[in-house]
């Protein structure tokens, strides 16, 4: 089987755990660097028997799950404004615990949720060898880095099923805007209203799930969402922004990213309560840089640890 001949499709399940039927024309996407982190993750039990020699034992397969990961470019929602992402892209956001709200001619908003989390069915056809994953739920990371285009990394876990031979479907990949590089001309980052000279940002959703296999229930259960941000930037003088004072008091402040300048391909990120919890320093081309870690806290309204705005 050819490793490069691969179709990756995903669709939200009407009822979590009930397999959705995918269509090649609407439910596939151009996944980057797809890999099985665990094509068959086993939960086993074992008996060791008393016998006249070593090694008398038997193993029992209790259950199997799957885990996978891949990357997608971080781009705007497309034109005209307010048009939703493709069904497959939407399924990724939703399976990773997000609400997606499009407003025609205005924007598309994406924010985390704490109830009513959805799940998806993932189909991966590798040169006619089909592996499925139902009840798929996961977490995302978003990376901005000097010299690169922003991207989002997706990690999913879900139910195992026995692989089967099946011809590759006729796949139509969604048309998405082309990513633009992380740079002065394309990107503005502010912390507490102060513009910073930033070389990299990693936003981690830190959404966690657990697998259960009980009498009358087998599922992937949502556990928590504790997003963080790691940001590397030139250390400002105290008169501009006294970061160490903010670290001492675990200050919470706004964090905002505006990326892209063309209507239909602009990505905005905002966190109302970014709490500075850790800092380290290093040298970057002869300049003092700090890597600061923030925890993103919700307000009393909830489900607003962060907000993506696509315009």
Secondary structure, 3 states (H helix, E strand, C coil): CCCCCEEEEEEECCCCCCCCCCCCCCCEECCEEEEEEEEEEEEEEEEECCCCCCCCEEEEEEEEEEEEEEEEECCCCCCCCCCCCCHHHHHHHHHCCEEEEEECCCEEEEEECCCCCCCEEEEEEECCEEEEEEEEEEEEEEEEECCCECEEEEEEEEECCCCEECCCCCCCCCCCCCCCECCCCCEEEEECCEECCEEEEEEECCEEEEEEEECCEEEEEEEEECCEEEEEEECCCCCCCCHHHHHHCCCEEEEEEEECCCCCCCEEEEEEEEEEEEEEEEEECCEEEEEEEEEECCCCCCCCCCEEEEC
